[in-house]
Amino acid sequence: MLYASYEMKKKGIKISPRFHKSDWGNLNLKGKTSDWIKAVEIFDDRMKGRFFEQIQLLEQNPNRDVGIFAGFAIMSLDCLLIETIEQFINGRLRTGQGMDEKSFFDFFQRSDKLKSFFNNQTKATVFYQQIRCGLLHQAQTKGKSIIHIREKPMLEWIDNENPRNGLKIQRRKFHEEVLRIYENYCEQLRNERNMNLKGKFKRKMESIINQK
């Protein structure tokens, strides 16, 4: 028991399912490619453990009464993912400061499918206000917006002439697009030439680690 306590103290708090604070602290991120690969591995393990695998468990719940009605929980996690990924990409310690709505628009521009639908800030703000804020503040969507799993397009406007009336979101297809953006970001981090992107990533990740 004493040895276990010593090992726990030595390793530090867990920052992901497989890694501890000391695993990050042991990295040399001033140029070693192998350590950068490990840094992305730690980040990926953290993101999957906190978000992506939780969504998978909800979606694939063998009790289909649970799985079918997991849309609000899944979309809420996707909204957290969008903000988190954007913070890492831009090296921001938090969103806020008038950047909340813009962060969603910026995220949508990272996907051809999302960019073509949310082709201006006003449309992205509809998502932010009716989906993100509705779910995270009132535990419900606002306006006429709905979340569904029917075999329809990923995104549709309730009224094409007036996007402010709300939108329909096919949650599985939407989540797949969020996952695709995330995986593309991880791949960019593994590229040894993306030093600016890596610097912003390191700033955000270390702000998290240093709080532990």
N, C-alpha and C positions, 0 to 999 in steps of 0.2 A: 504493500500500500504506500509506504514511504517512497519507494522507487518510482511508483506510478505518479505520485504527486510531484516528485522532482522532475520527471520527464515532461509532465504537463506544464510545469512552470518554465522549463527550458524551451519548450516548443512554442509557448504562448497560446493565445486564444485561437480557436479554429476560425479561419476566414472563408472556408469553403468545405464541402464534404470531405475532401482528401488532403487539404493543406492547412498549415498553421501559419501564424504570424511570422515565425522564424524562417519558414520556407521563402517568404518574400524578402525578409531581411538579409538572407544569405545570397541574394542575387546581385550580380554586378551588371548594371544596365548602362554602363558607359561605353559599350561597344561590343561586348561578347554576344555573338549571335545565338549561341546555345542558351544563354541566360534569358535572352529575349523570347526565345521559343518557350522556355519554362514560364516566363511571366504571362504569356498569352494562355498557356495551359492552366495556370492558377486562376486567371480571370475567367476563362471559359468554364472551369469547374464551379466557380462561384455563381456565375450567371445561370448555368444549367441547374445547379442545385437549388437556387432560390426562386427561379422563374420557370424556365422551359420544362424541366421535368415535373414540376408541380402542375403545369398546364396539361402535360401529357397524362398525368394521373387522373385529373378531372375529366379530360376528354374520353379516356379509355376505361372509365369506371365500369366494371361488369354489371353494376346496378344501373340499367339504362335510364331509370327515373332520375338518377343523379346526373349521369352523363349528359342527357338531353337538356337538363335545366341548369347546366354549369356555365351558360353563356355570359351572365353578368360577372361571375368570378373570373372567367378566362379573359374577358375583355378588360376588366379592371387591371389584371396582371399585365396585359399587353400595353395598356396605357402607362403603367409604371416602367415597363421595358423601354418604351419609346423615349420617355424623359431621361431614363438612366443612360441609354445608349448615346443620346445626343449630348449629355453631360460629358461622357468619356471622349466622344469625338472632338468636342470643343474645349476640353480641359476645364470645364466649369465645376466648381465645388457644389453648386446648387443651381437651380433654374431661377425662378423669381425675377425680380428687378425688371419687370415688363417683358421678359423673354419667354414666358410660358407658352403663349399662343404661337409665337414664331418658331419655337422649338419643334412643334408638331408639323408646321408647314415645311420646315427645313428637313425633317425626317422623311416626310412624304416625297420630297424631291429626290430622294436616294433610290427610288424605285420607279421604273417606267410606268408600271400599272397604276401606282398611287399618284404619281405626278400628273398623269393625264386626267385623273378624276379630280384631285385637289390642285387645280391649276392656278389658283390664286389664294392669297391669305384669307380672304373672306370665306371661302369654302372650307379651308382648313380650320377656321375659327368655329364653324358650325360643328365639326367633329369635336373640337376642344370643349366647347360649351355644353353640347347636348350629350356627348358620350363620356368624355373624360371627367368633366366636372359633375355631370349628372350622377355617374356611377360612384365616384370617389367622395362626393359630398352628400348626396341624397339617396344613394344606393338604388337609383333608377335612371333610365334615360330621360332626357327632356324633349320638349316639342313632340313631334310625331315620329322621332327616330326609333328604330327597332333593331334588335340583334337576333339573327336566326341561323338555322343550319339547312335551310331548303336548298335544293339544287338550282340556284339562281346566280347571277353575276356577283362578284365579290362586293361591289358597291353600286348602289342605285340611289338617286334622289327621289324623295317622295313626290316632289313637283319640280320638274326640270326647269321651269320658269322662275321658281323661287326656292333656291337651295336652303334658305333659312327655315323652311318648314321641316327640314330634317332629312335623314338618309336611312337606307336599309343596309345592314352589314352582314354578309355571310361570314360568320366568325372563324370558321376553319380556314377559308381561303385568305382571310385577312391575317390570321396568325402565321400562316405559311409565308406570307410576304414579309412580316416582321422578322421571322426567323431567317429569311433569305438576306435581308439587310444586315442583320447581326453577323451572319456567317461571312458575308463579304467584308465587313469591318475587321473581323478576326484575321481574315486572309491578308488584308492590307497591313495589319500590325506585324504579321510574320515577314513581310517584305523589308529587308534590311535597309532599303533606300528611303522609307517613309519616316524620316527622323522627326519631322514636325508633328506628324500624327502621333508618333510614339511619345514625344515629349509631353503632349497634352494628355495622353493616356496615363503616363507615369505620374503626372501631377494629380490627376483625379484619384488614381488608385492609392497613392501614398497618403492622400488626405483621409482616405477611409482607414488605411492600416494604422496611421498615427493616432487615430481616435480609440484604438483598441487597447 
